[in-house]
């Protein structure tokens, strides 16, 4: 088969005098669970509401072009995730791939990057969640406008959402999937209805005549465009949740990765319909300054139905919140199992078989961040900085994954040549795509940091703890994979 030498037997594997490493419940997720998870984790309605205003502020109507420009890189990343998951299904996903293919120190760095990428993605969900919920309540005159604009009450409502989101995670994988599927169905029905309203209203509500320059233009400041691309990372991520759910999937080498690709493509199609409609029917100044551009758009087209859009955004926000925490909880479970975090992070609930301590720590940390929001003079400024930092580390995570794939594919390529004298299963397409993806995403990260000094300082400070994880990874005697790994480039094992 051209496999590389088999990895050493993990020291933490079961044996005389040793306990078997903790394992998540197997055979839980069907493909029809994984596709909604990947789609809902991207959270199309919430993503547009939370990020499109910031994108328009950076790039104007060319915010749409930034999505078109970034999508191929994310599609390439999804294809690479598919290949990596076929051969190395693991709850740690990105961290585990880096450790297995490149080396433990690289995996230690990846562990901290993954932690930052997903933890920093949580405040940009909680911050608007509070505002959207209060706005919906105000629509029914249940709270006053003063409460809606209060930073204190927005924070308190966000904290309440953090507690709600922890519930399905603690109950286990299958309840999380069921909650997600129900919420996604309602979200898509409401969004589809409003898209129909927007299309019908287009002839009489056009504010900005549609233009090809929205999709392709050279008349834009490249640095502003780069910042928009960084924010795009926060609305084109989430599909990779199925890789972190691979240990709990029924066919861990077949379905995870595939469902992520389908989820990414589905959400991209939604963006291509929704964003041009919003730009056409809403003043750009109103979009760029709005904390909820979707409500602003519908408010101009059908003012009496704004509450319906608020409801769709809240539903999308809720599922995005617990699914982002799901990814982080599985990554921390894997880090606890391998010894990079305390073993308590890998402790499973006796009944629900969920990593409940990881979920509890994530929820507590979310509450802490929400409380720090009370010290910020501008919620929007706080939100923008954290959202952009999350985009930076998400891009960095995907670029490191592409580096892992590049190294793994080259190792497999050389091994196959040595063993067979000819190439079999060498994946030439992926060997080309992997370095392009790594280079493209790293370039966006560098340009984004170059154009925003505050972001550079914040990101640099946040990277300091990576030194500990690199050191700790080097001292970890071995990894504890729950499934036998395969060499990237070899035939996958039969499910």
C-alpha positions in Angstrom: 0.0 0.0 0.0 3.0 2.3 0.3 2.3 3.1 4.0 4.8 4.9 6.1 6.1 3.0 9.1 3.4 2.4 11.7 3.3 4.8 14.6 4.4 3.5 18.0 1.8 2.0 20.2 0.6 4.8 22.5 1.9 4.6 26.0 -1.5 5.5 27.3 -3.2 2.6 25.6 -4.7 -0.1 27.8 -2.3 -2.6 29.1 -1.2 -4.3 32.3 -1.7 -1.8 35.1 -3.0 0.9 32.7 -6.4 2.3 32.1 -7.7 2.6 28.6 -8.0 6.2 27.4 -11.5 7.7 27.6 -13.5 7.4 24.5 -16.5 9.2 23.2 -19.7 7.3 22.4 -19.4 5.6 19.0 -21.8 5.2 16.2 -23.9 8.3 17.1 -24.0 10.6 14.1 -25.5 9.5 10.8 -24.7 11.4 7.6 -28.1 13.1 7.9 -27.0 14.4 11.3 -23.6 15.6 10.1 -24.9 17.7 7.2 -27.2 19.8 9.4 -24.4 20.1 11.9 -22.0 21.5 9.3 -24.6 23.8 7.8 -25.9 25.1 11.1 -22.5 25.5 12.6 -21.7 28.1 9.8 -25.0 29.7 10.8 -25.9 31.5 7.6 -28.5 33.9 9.1 -26.5 34.8 12.2 -23.2 35.1 10.1 -24.8 37.7 7.8 -26.4 39.6 10.7 -23.2 39.6 12.8 -20.5 40.1 10.2 -21.9 41.7 7.0 -22.1 45.1 8.5 -18.4 45.0 9.4 -17.5 43.7 6.0 -19.4 46.5 4.3 -17.7 49.0 6.6 -14.3 47.7 5.3 -15.0 47.0 1.6 -18.3 48.7 0.7 -20.4 46.7 -1.8 -17.2 44.7 -2.6 -17.9 42.8 0.6 -19.7 40.4 -1.7 -16.5 40.1 -3.8 -14.5 39.2 -0.7 -16.8 36.2 -0.1 -16.3 35.1 -3.8 -12.5 35.6 -3.4 -12.2 33.6 -0.2 -14.6 30.8 -1.0 -12.2 28.8 -3.2 -9.6 28.7 -0.4 -12.2 27.5 2.0 -13.4 24.9 -0.5 -9.8 23.7 -0.9 -9.5 23.6 2.9 -12.7 21.5 3.1 -11.4 19.1 0.5 -8.2 18.7 2.5 -10.1 18.2 5.7 -11.9 15.4 3.9 -8.6 13.7 3.0 -7.1 14.2 6.5 -10.2 12.8 8.1 -10.3 9.7 5.9 -6.9 8.7 7.3 -6.8 10.3 10.7 -10.3 10.5 12.2 -10.0 12.0 15.7 -11.9 14.3 18.1 -8.8 16.6 18.1 -8.9 16.9 14.3 -6.5 19.8 13.4 -4.4 19.4 16.5 -4.1 15.6 16.0 -3.3 15.9 12.3 -0.5 18.3 13.0 0.9 16.1 15.7 0.8 12.9 13.7 2.0 14.2 10.4 4.4 17.1 11.2 5.4 16.5 14.8 4.3 17.0 18.3 5.6 20.5 18.7 3.7 21.6 15.6 0.7 19.9 17.1 1.2 21.8 20.3 1.1 25.0 18.4 -2.0 23.9 16.5 -3.6 23.0 19.9 -3.4 26.7 21.0 -4.4 28.1 17.6 -7.5 25.9 17.6 -8.3 27.0 21.2 -8.0 30.7 20.2 -9.9 30.3 16.9 -13.0 28.8 18.5 -13.0 30.5 21.8 -12.6 33.9 20.2 -15.5 33.0 18.0 -17.8 32.7 21.0 -18.0 36.4 22.2 -18.9 37.6 18.7 -21.9 35.2 19.0 -22.9 36.1 22.6 -22.5 39.9 22.1 -25.2 40.2 19.4 -27.2 37.3 20.9 -28.1 39.6 23.7 -28.9 42.5 21.5 -31.1 40.4 19.1 -33.0 38.8 21.9 -33.8 42.2 23.5 -34.7 43.6 20.2 -37.2 40.8 19.6 -38.7 41.3 23.1 -39.0 45.1 22.4 -40.9 44.2 19.2 -43.6 42.8 21.5 -43.2 45.7 23.9 -42.0 43.3 26.6 -38.9 45.5 27.3 -38.3 49.2 26.9 -35.9 50.8 24.3 -33.6 51.8 27.2 -33.2 48.1 28.1 -32.4 47.2 24.5 -29.6 49.8 24.3 -28.2 48.9 27.8 -24.8 47.2 27.7 -25.6 45.7 31.1 -28.7 44.0 29.9 -27.1 42.9 26.6 -24.4 41.2 28.6 -26.8 39.6 31.1 -28.9 38.2 28.2 -25.7 36.9 26.5 -24.8 35.2 29.7 -28.2 33.6 29.9 -27.7 32.3 26.3 -24.3 30.8 27.3 -26.1 28.7 29.9 -28.8 27.7 27.5 -26.2 26.6 24.9 -24.5 24.4 27.5 -27.6 22.3 28.0 -27.6 20.2 24.7 -23.8 19.8 24.9 -24.0 18.3 28.3 -26.9 16.0 27.3 -24.7 14.5 24.6 -24.0 14.2 20.9 -27.4 12.9 19.7 -29.5 15.6 21.6 -27.2 18.2 20.2 -27.8 16.9 16.7 -31.6 16.9 17.3 -31.7 20.4 18.7 -29.6 21.6 15.7 -31.7 19.9 13.1 -34.9 21.5 14.5 -33.4 24.9 14.8 -31.9 24.8 11.3 -35.2 23.9 9.7 -37.0 26.8 11.3 -34.1 29.2 10.4 -34.1 28.2 6.7 -37.9 28.4 6.4 -37.9 32.0 7.8 -34.9 33.1 5.8 -36.4 31.6 2.6 -39.6 33.5 3.2 -37.8 36.8 3.6 -35.7 36.2 0.5 -38.9 35.7 -1.4 -40.2 39.0 0.0 -37.0 40.7 -1.0 -37.0 39.4 -4.5 -40.6 40.5 -5.0 -39.8 44.0 -3.6 -36.7 44.5 -5.7 -38.4 46.5 -8.5 -39.8 49.1 -6.1 -37.2 49.1 -3.3 -33.9 49.3 -5.2 -31.5 51.8 -3.5 -28.3 50.7 -5.1 -28.7 49.4 -8.7 -27.1 46.0 -9.1 -23.6 46.1 -10.5 -21.0 43.7 -11.7 -18.5 45.7 -9.6 -20.0 44.1 -6.5 -18.6 40.8 -7.6 -15.4 41.9 -9.3 -13.6 45.3 -9.1 -10.1 46.6 -9.1 -11.2 49.9 -7.6 -10.9 49.0 -4.0 -8.2 49.7 -1.4 -6.4 46.3 -1.2 -5.7 46.7 2.5 -9.4 47.4 3.3 -10.3 44.4 1.1 -7.8 42.2 3.1 -9.5 43.2 6.4 -12.9 42.2 4.8 -11.3 38.8 3.9 -10.3 38.3 7.5 -13.9 38.8 8.6 -15.1 36.5 5.9 -13.2 33.7 7.7 -15.8 34.0 10.5 -18.7 33.4 8.1 -17.2 30.6 6.1 -16.0 28.5 9.0 -17.9 26.0 11.0 -18.4 23.3 8.4 -15.4 21.5 9.8 -17.4 20.5 12.9 -18.0 17.1 11.3 -14.2 16.3 11.6 -14.3 17.1 15.3 -17.3 14.8 15.5 -15.7 12.0 13.6 -15.1 9.7 16.6 -18.8 9.8 17.2 -19.9 9.2 13.6 -21.2 5.8 12.4 -18.7 5.8 9.5 -15.8 7.9 10.8 -13.7 7.6 7.7 -16.4 8.1 5.1 -19.0 10.7 6.3 -17.0 13.4 8.2 -15.4 15.7 5.7 -18.0 15.0 3.0 -20.8 16.6 5.1 -18.5 19.6 5.7 -18.1 20.2 2.0 -21.9 20.0 1.5 -22.5 22.4 4.4 -20.0 24.9 3.1 -21.4 24.9 -0.5 -25.0 25.2 0.8 -24.1 28.3 3.0 -22.1 29.9 0.1 -25.2 29.6 -2.1 -27.3 31.3 0.6 -24.8 34.2 0.8 -24.8 34.7 -3.0 -28.5 35.2 -2.9 -28.9 37.2 0.3 -26.0 39.6 0.3 -26.7 41.2 -3.2 -30.3 41.7 -2.2 -29.3 43.4 1.0 -26.9 45.8 -0.9 -29.4 46.5 -3.6 -32.3 47.4 -1.2 -30.4 49.1 1.7 -28.2 52.2 1.9 -24.6 51.2 2.4 -24.2 53.6 5.4 -27.1 51.9 7.1 -25.6 48.4 6.5 -22.1 49.3 7.7 -23.3 51.0 10.9 -26.0 48.4 11.9 -25.5 45.8 14.6 -28.1 43.7 12.6 -27.9 44.4 8.9 -30.6 41.7 8.2 -33.1 43.5 10.3 -32.1 46.8 8.8 -32.7 45.4 5.3 -36.1 43.9 6.2 -37.0 47.0 8.1 -36.7 49.0 4.8 -38.6 46.4 2.7 -41.3 45.1 5.2 -41.1 47.1 8.5 -43.9 45.1 10.2 -42.0 41.9 9.8 -38.7 42.9 11.4 -39.4 40.7 14.5 -39.5 37.6 12.2 -36.0 38.3 11.1 -34.9 38.8 14.7 -36.4 35.4 15.5 -34.5 33.7 12.6 -31.2 35.4 13.7 -31.8 34.3 17.4 -32.4 30.7 16.3 -29.3 30.7 14.1 -27.3 32.3 16.9 -28.3 29.7 19.4 -27.3 26.8 17.2 -24.0 28.5 16.2 -23.3 29.1 19.9 -23.5 25.5 21.0 -21.9 24.1 17.9 -18.9 26.3 18.2 -18.6 25.2 21.8 -19.1 21.6 20.6 -15.9 21.9 18.4 -13.9 23.4 21.3 -15.2 20.8 23.8 -14.1 18.0 21.5 -10.7 19.6 20.9 -10.2 20.1 24.6 -11.3 16.5 25.3 -8.6 15.3 22.9 -6.0 17.6 24.5 -7.0 16.3 28.0 -6.8 12.7 26.8 -3.3 13.3 25.3 -2.0 15.2 28.4 -1.7 18.7 26.9 -4.5 19.8 29.2 -5.4 18.4 32.7 -7.0 15.0 32.5 -10.3 16.4 33.8 -11.0 17.9 30.4 -11.3 14.3 29.1 -13.7 13.2 31.8 -17.0 12.1 30.4 -20.4 12.3 32.0 -21.4 8.9 33.3 -24.8 8.9 31.8 -24.6 11.2 28.7 -21.0 10.4 27.7 -20.3 14.1 27.1 -17.1 15.9 28.0 -19.0 17.9 30.6 -16.1 19.5 32.4 -14.8 21.0 29.1 -18.3 22.3 28.5 -18.4 23.8 32.0 -15.0 25.5 31.6 -16.0 26.9 28.2 -19.3 28.3 29.6 -17.6 29.8 32.6 -15.0 31.5 30.4 -17.7 32.8 28.1 -19.4 34.4 31.1 -16.1 36.0 32.1 -15.7 37.6 28.7 -19.2 38.8 28.7 -18.5 40.6 32.1 -15.5 42.3 30.6 -17.8 43.7 28.0 -19.2 45.9 30.7 -15.9 47.7 30.9 -15.9 48.6 27.2 -17.0 52.0 26.2 -18.2 50.8 22.8 -19.8 47.4 22.4 -19.4 47.6 18.6 -15.6 48.3 19.0 -15.2 45.4 21.4 -17.2 43.2 19.0 -15.2 44.2 15.9 -11.8 43.6 17.5 -12.7 40.1 18.9 -14.5 39.2 15.6 -11.5 40.1 13.5 -9.1 38.4 15.9 -11.2 35.2 15.6 -10.9 35.5 11.8 -7.2 35.8 12.0 -6.8 32.6 14.1 -9.4 30.7 12.0 -7.4 31.5 8.9 -4.2 30.5 10.7 -5.8 27.2 11.8 -6.8 26.3 8.3 -3.4 27.3 6.9 -1.6 25.1 9.4 -4.0 22.2 8.4 -3.0 22.8 4.8 0.7 22.6 5.9 -0.1 19.3 7.6 -1.7 18.0 4.4 1.2 19.2 2.3 3.7 17.4 4.5 1.6 14.3 4.7 1.0 14.0 1.0 4.6 14.5 0.2 5.6 11.8 2.7 3.1 9.4 1.1 4.2 10.4 -2.4 7.9 9.5 -1.5 6.9 6.3 0.3 4.8 5.0 -2.7 7.6 5.8 -5.1 10.2 3.9 -3.0 7.9 0.9 -2.5 6.4 0.5 -6.0 8.7 2.4 -8.3 5.5 4.1 -9.6 2.9 6.3 -8.1 -0.4 4.9 -6.8 -2.9 6.9 -4.8 -0.5 9.9 -4.7 -3.3 12.5 -4.9 -1.6 14.9 -7.4 -4.6 17.4 -7.2 -4.3 17.6 -3.4 -0.5 18.0 -3.5 -1.0 21.1 -5.6 -4.0 22.5 -3.7 -2.5 22.0 -0.2 0.4 24.5 -0.5 -1.8 27.0 -2.4 -4.3 26.9 0.4 -1.6 27.3 3.1 0.0 30.2 1.2 -3.2 32.0 0.4 -4.6 31.9 3.9 -1.2 32.9 5.5 -1.0 35.8 3.0 -4.5 37.1 4.2 -3.4 36.7 7.8 -0.2 38.7 7.2 -1.9 41.5 5.3 -4.7 41.7 7.9 -2.2 42.1 10.7 -0.2 44.6 8.7 -3.2 46.8 8.1 -4.4 46.8 11.8 -1.7 47.5 14.4 -4.1 47.0 17.3 -5.0 43.5 15.9 -1.3 42.8 15.5 -0.6 43.6 19.1 -3.6 41.7 20.4 -2.8 38.6 18.3 0.8 38.6 19.3 -0.1 38.8 23.0 -2.6 35.9 22.6 0.0 33.7 20.9 2.4 33.8 23.9 0.7 30.8 25.7 1.5 28.7 22.6 5.0 28.4 24.1 3.6 26.2 26.9 1.6 24.0 24.6 4.7 23.4 22.3 6.8 22.6 25.4 4.1 20.4 26.8 3.6 18.5 23.6 7.3 17.8 23.4 7.1 16.2 26.8 4.0 14.1 26.1 5.2 10.5 25.8 2.8 9.6 23.1 -0.6 10.2 21.6 -3.7 8.1 22.3 -5.6 7.7 19.1 -8.9 5.9 19.5 -8.8 4.7 15.9 -5.9 3.2 14.1 -4.4 6.0 11.9 -3.6 5.5 8.3 -1.0 7.1 6.1 -2.3 10.0 4.0 -2.2 8.7 0.4 -3.0 5.1 1.2 -6.3 3.4 0.6 -8.8 4.1 3.4 -9.9 1.2 5.5 -13.2 -0.3 4.9 -15.9 1.2 7.2 
